[in-house]
């Protein structure tokens, strides 16, 4: 089984936050819609990682626990 794991480089002590940890299979690329959903989740994780890297001293809670999670916009192809 393959996995996609996104973490951020940061200067805070301890393990970096895991922003995406997902098992992936060929079915995730079997249709354009499924592939775009995977890319969308990857894009959100990359965006969150960049936020962590910009503000390493702040506590980062991720989008899943914040009100920002509902404001995500789909990635347009």
TORTORKOL-884189 format. One record per residue: x, y, z of N, C-alpha, C in turn; residue in three letters. Coordinates in steps of 0.05 Angstrom, whole numbers, plus 5000, padded with zeros to 4 digits. Layout:
N
SITE_n_xx_n_yy_n_zz_ca_xx_ca_yy_ca_zz_c_xx_c_yy_c_zz_residuo
SITE_X_Y_Z_X_Y_Z_X_Y_Z_ALA
...
***
This chain:
77
SITE_n_xx_n_yy_n_zz_ca_xx_ca_yy_ca_zz_c_xx_c_yy_c_zz_residuo
SITE_5017_4977_5000_5000_5000_5000_5018_5025_5000_UNK
SITE_5011_5044_4983_5026_5069_4982_5012_5089_5000_UNK
SITE_5028_5108_5010_5018_5129_5027_5028_5156_5018_UNK
SITE_5012_5176_5021_5021_5204_5018_5021_5216_5046_UNK
SITE_5044_5227_5054_5047_5240_5080_5058_5268_5075_UNK
SITE_5044_5288_5085_5054_5315_5082_5059_5326_5110_UNK
SITE_5083_5335_5115_5090_5349_5140_5103_5375_5133_UNK
SITE_5107_5392_5152_5119_5418_5147_5147_5419_5159_UNK
SITE_5165_5432_5146_5191_5438_5158_5185_5461_5178_UNK
SITE_5195_5457_5202_5190_5479_5221_5213_5479_5241_UNK
SITE_5215_5501_5256_5237_5505_5275_5229_5500_5304_UNK
SITE_5205_5491_5308_5195_5485_5335_5204_5457_5343_UNK
SITE_5211_5454_5370_5219_5428_5379_5197_5408_5377_UNK
SITE_5203_5384_5373_5183_5362_5372_5178_5355_5343_UNK
SITE_5161_5336_5340_5154_5325_5313_5138_5346_5298_UNK
SITE_5142_5348_5272_5126_5367_5256_5098_5356_5254_UNK
SITE_5078_5375_5251_5051_5365_5249_5047_5350_5222_UNK
SITE_5032_5329_5223_5025_5314_5199_4999_5327_5188_UNK
SITE_5001_5337_5164_4979_5352_5152_4963_5335_5133_UNK
SITE_4975_5313_5124_4960_5294_5108_4974_5267_5111_UNK
SITE_4959_5247_5116_4969_5219_5118_4948_5202_5107_UNK
SITE_4951_5194_5082_4930_5180_5068_4941_5157_5052_UNK
SITE_4927_5134_5054_4933_5111_5037_4922_5118_5009_UNK
SITE_4937_5111_4989_4929_5116_4961_4931_5090_4945_UNK
SITE_4912_5087_4927_4910_5064_4910_4906_5074_4881_UNK
SITE_4910_5056_4862_4907_5064_4834_4879_5074_4828_UNK
SITE_4859_5065_4844_4832_5075_4840_4829_5105_4844_UNK
SITE_4847_5116_4860_4847_5145_4865_4854_5161_4840_UNK
SITE_4865_5148_4820_4872_5161_4795_4856_5149_4771_UNK
SITE_4836_5133_4778_4821_5118_4757_4802_5136_4740_UNK
SITE_4793_5158_4752_4776_5176_4737_4786_5205_4742_UNK
SITE_4779_5223_4725_4787_5251_4729_4777_5262_4754_UNK
SITE_4752_5255_4762_4740_5266_4786_4755_5256_4811_UNK
SITE_4761_5230_4812_4775_5218_4835_4803_5231_4837_UNK
SITE_4816_5234_4814_4843_5246_4814_4843_5274_4824_UNK
SITE_4823_5290_4816_4821_5318_4824_4815_5319_4854_UNK
SITE_4800_5301_4865_4795_5301_4894_4821_5296_4909_UNK
SITE_4837_5277_4900_4863_5272_4913_4881_5296_4911_UNK
SITE_4882_5308_4888_4899_5332_4884_4889_5355_4902_UNK
SITE_4863_5357_4905_4851_5378_4922_4860_5374_4951_UNK
SITE_4858_5350_4961_4867_5344_4988_4897_5350_4991_UNK
SITE_4912_5342_4972_4941_5348_4972_4946_5378_4972_UNK
SITE_4932_5393_4956_4935_5422_4955_4929_5435_4982_UNK
SITE_4907_5425_4996_4901_5436_5022_4924_5431_5042_UNK
SITE_4934_5406_5041_4956_5399_5059_4981_5416_5054_UNK
SITE_4987_5421_5028_5010_5437_5021_5006_5466_5031_UNK
SITE_4982_5476_5028_4976_5503_5037_4979_5505_5067_UNK
SITE_4969_5485_5081_4972_5485_5110_5001_5483_5119_UNK
SITE_5017_5467_5104_5046_5465_5110_5060_5492_5107_UNK
SITE_5052_5506_5086_5064_5533_5081_5057_5552_5104_UNK
SITE_5032_5549_5114_5024_5566_5137_5040_5560_5162_UNK
SITE_5045_5534_5167_5061_5526_5190_5090_5537_5187_UNK
SITE_5101_5536_5163_5128_5545_5158_5130_5576_5161_UNK
SITE_5109_5590_5154_5110_5620_5157_5108_5628_5186_UNK
SITE_5095_5613_5203_5091_5621_5230_5098_5598_5249_UNK
SITE_5124_5591_5250_5132_5567_5265_5129_5570_5295_UNK
SITE_5127_5594_5306_5124_5597_5335_5096_5595_5344_UNK
SITE_5077_5599_5326_5048_5597_5333_5040_5568_5335_UNK
SITE_5020_5563_5352_5008_5536_5353_4991_5533_5328_UNK
SITE_4995_5511_5313_4979_5506_5289_4959_5485_5294_UNK
SITE_4934_5490_5289_4913_5471_5294_4903_5457_5269_UNK
SITE_4912_5466_5246_4903_5454_5221_4876_5463_5213_UNK
SITE_4869_5458_5189_4843_5467_5179_4820_5450_5189_UNK
SITE_4826_5425_5195_4804_5407_5201_4789_5415_5226_UNK
SITE_4802_5428_5245_4789_5436_5270_4781_5465_5270_UNK
SITE_4784_5479_5249_4778_5508_5249_4754_5514_5231_UNK
SITE_4744_5538_5233_4722_5546_5217_4730_5549_5188_UNK
SITE_4756_5551_5182_4766_5554_5155_4761_5529_5139_UNK
SITE_4757_5506_5152_4753_5481_5137_4728_5483_5119_UNK
SITE_4708_5498_5127_4684_5500_5111_4687_5520_5089_UNK
SITE_4708_5536_5090_4712_5557_5069_4731_5549_5047_UNK
SITE_4739_5524_5047_4757_5514_5026_4744_5516_4999_UNK
SITE_4759_5526_4980_4748_5528_4952_4760_5505_4936_UNK
SITE_4745_5493_4919_4755_5471_4902_4777_5482_4883_UNK
SITE_4796_5465_4876_4816_5472_4857_4805_5469_4829_UNK
SITE_4808_5490_4813_4798_5489_4786_4819_5478_4767_UNK
SITE_4812_5460_4751_4831_5448_4732_4834_5465_4707_UNK
***
